[in-house]
Amino acid sequence: MILSRMDLSFIFFIFAAFIVIPGTFFALAIFNKYLAAGIATIGMITLFILFGLQFFNSSGNYVQQTNPIRWPPSINMCPDYLTLYKHHTAAVAASGGRPAIPAYDTYYCVDTVGVSHGSNKLATFNSANFSACPLATKDLSVITSGVNASCQGLPLYLDKSDDERREFIVADCIKTKLTFEGIYDGTKTYNNVIPKMS
């Protein structure tokens, strides 16, 4: 029997459709608003069909989302309008007593549209001639950004703690005159955590 395989929520959904659609039509038709009743009925039928397709499969079972949406959403990994770029470094063979270095990937934030400005702006991204910016340094409590006009990729400082990482990235943002939503607005630094690679 087909009813035994259907989800109870689907039966309730169909029942609600049979109540709401004619109910909307008759509620407006009582006041001699036949055009409005027709338009509202067509709209309600469309809504019930669209929501029915979204929430139920062909056998009438409720469809669960496989990967639910995370809330609150995470902040970007890169400053505003910069793009995450994966730079691949090829393996180096062992030679002259030096051990072999395996291939690895490093992530950078690159400026593909030219939003960085000022005397220390990032060079516009060019994958054929990519050069990463030097890492920022910390001497006592003073952070010095390594960004210069010839480099293209801001480092992500993935090996640092969350607080140190935020300090280094904000120093790079200040030097390149960039903002980072939720982290640095151009004048003030916020204590939010910048997400890392998972």
VODREN-745205 format. One line per 2 residues: number of its first residue (from 1); their letters; for each residue x, y, z of C-alpha. Coordinates in steps of 0.02 Angstrom, whole numbers, m for minus. Example, Ala and Ser with C-alpha at 12.3 -4.5 7.8 and 13.67 -1.06 7.14 Angstrom:
% VODREN-745205
1	as	615/m225/390 | 684/m53/357
//
This chain:
% VODREN-745205
1	mi	0/0/0 | 72/168/m52
3	ls	17/262/106 | 125/151/217
5	rm	281/205/124 | 241/391/127
7	dl	306/504/261 | 171/574/375
9	sf	237/750/343 | 202/728/156
11	if	21/681/193 | 5/834/304
13	fi	84/941/165 | m44/879/38
15	fa	m186/905/163 | m127/1084/195
17	af	m121/1116/7 | m301/1056/m12
19	iv	m356/1174/127 | m251/1329/86
21	ip	m272/1336/m104 | m462/1327/m114
23	gt	m476/1426/49 | m377/1570/m29
25	ff	m485/1565/m185 | m650/1565/m90
27	al	m593/1697/36 | m560/1819/m106
29	ai	m708/1763/m212 | m829/1806/m70
31	fn	m779/1988/m92 | m802/1976/m283
33	ky	m613/1986/m313 | m610/1849/m444
35	la	m451/1908/m532 | m358/1920/m366
37	ag	m427/1749/m318 | m364/1673/m481
39	ia	m191/1751/m465 | m177/1702/m282
41	ti	m230/1523/m321 | m101/1507/m460
43	gm	32/1579/m343 | m14/1460/m202
45	it	m12/1309/m320 | 161/1363/m381
47	lf	225/1384/m202 | 161/1216/m146
49	il	237/1130/m298 | 406/1214/m274
51	fg	412/1179/m88 | 351/1001/m118
53	lq	492/970/m242 | 617/1046/m121
55	ff	567/948/34 | 499/781/m31
57	ns	565/649/m151 | 463/554/m281
59	sg	407/422/m155 | 339/554/m34
61	ny	478/542/96 | 550/698/177
63	vq	722/742/108 | 851/782/242
65	qt	991/903/197 | 1152/803/185
67	np	1265/947/240 | 1172/1073/346
69	ir	1220/1255/334 | 1341/1313/471
71	wp	1288/1466/569 | 1363/1589/598
73	ps	1456/1588/433 | 1646/1591/443
75	in	1748/1744/398 | 1851/1738/239
77	mc	2027/1672/248 | 2092/1822/150
79	pd	2072/2011/165 | 1928/2092/70
81	yl	1931/2065/m120 | 2086/1955/m114
83	tl	2080/1778/m179 | 2149/1619/m99
85	yk	2285/1545/m210 | 2365/1373/m192
87	hh	2547/1379/m248 | 2624/1209/m286
89	ta	2809/1184/m255 | 2885/1036/m347
91	av	2989/904/m260 | 3178/927/m254
93	aa	3287/773/m274 | 3425/734/m151
95	sg	3597/790/m208 | 3769/824/m133
97	gr	3722/760/39 | 3565/867/46
99	pa	3406/768/82 | 3261/763/m41
101	ip	3120/886/m15 | 2945/820/m56
103	ay	2822/923/m157 | 2706/1033/m54
105	dt	2569/1163/m73 | 2569/1334/8
107	yy	2419/1451/16 | 2427/1638/m13
109	cv	2305/1783/m31 | 2328/1866/m200
111	dt	2261/2028/m275 | 2183/1987/m444
113	vg	2092/2153/m470 | 2211/2283/m399
115	vs	2124/2334/m236 | 2287/2352/m140
117	hg	2355/2529/m152 | 2488/2644/m83
119	sn	2677/2635/m98 | 2681/2456/m30
121	kl	2537/2386/m131 | 2535/2205/m184
123	at	2583/2174/m364 | 2435/2112/m467
125	fn	2430/1922/m472 | 2518/1834/m616
127	sa	2524/1645/m600 | 2664/1629/m727
129	nf	2780/1742/m626 | 2717/1720/m446
131	sa	2821/1786/m302 | 2766/1768/m121
133	cp	2788/1910/3 | 2916/1885/140
135	la	2845/1839/310 | 2814/1975/437
137	tk	2934/1979/584 | 2903/2015/767
139	dl	3035/2100/873 | 2976/2112/1053
141	sv	2800/2181/1024 | 2833/2271/858
143	it	2775/2181/702 | 2858/2226/537
145	sg	2768/2173/379 | 2873/2096/243
147	vn	2761/2158/101 | 2845/2254/m39
149	as	2791/2318/m209 | 2863/2169/m304
151	cq	2777/2027/m211 | 2606/1957/m255
153	gl	2548/1841/m116 | 2511/1880/66
155	pl	2559/1732/178 | 2424/1655/288
157	yl	2539/1616/437 | 2456/1447/463
159	dk	2593/1392/584 | 2554/1532/708
161	sd	2428/1538/849 | 2262/1625/814
163	de	2314/1786/903 | 2486/1795/822
165	rr	2412/1754/654 | 2286/1896/669
167	ef	2425/2018/719 | 2534/1971/570
169	iv	2391/1978/445 | 2332/2146/513
171	ad	2511/2213/496 | 2509/2158/313
173	ci	2337/2239/289 | 2397/2404/363
175	kt	2550/2408/251 | 2451/2369/93
177	kl	2301/2478/143 | 2179/2331/140
179	tf	2030/2294/251 | 1977/2124/316
181	eg	1794/2109/365 | 1775/2057/546
183	iy	1964/2072/576 | 2024/2246/524
185	dg	1915/2389/459 | 2055/2509/413
187	tk	2067/2587/586 | 2019/2458/715
189	ty	2070/2277/743 | 1938/2152/802
191	nn	1974/1993/901 | 1886/1871/786
193	vi	1973/1710/735 | 2029/1694/554
195	pk	1982/1520/492 | 2120/1398/443
197	ms	2125/1259/315 | 2029/1106/371
//
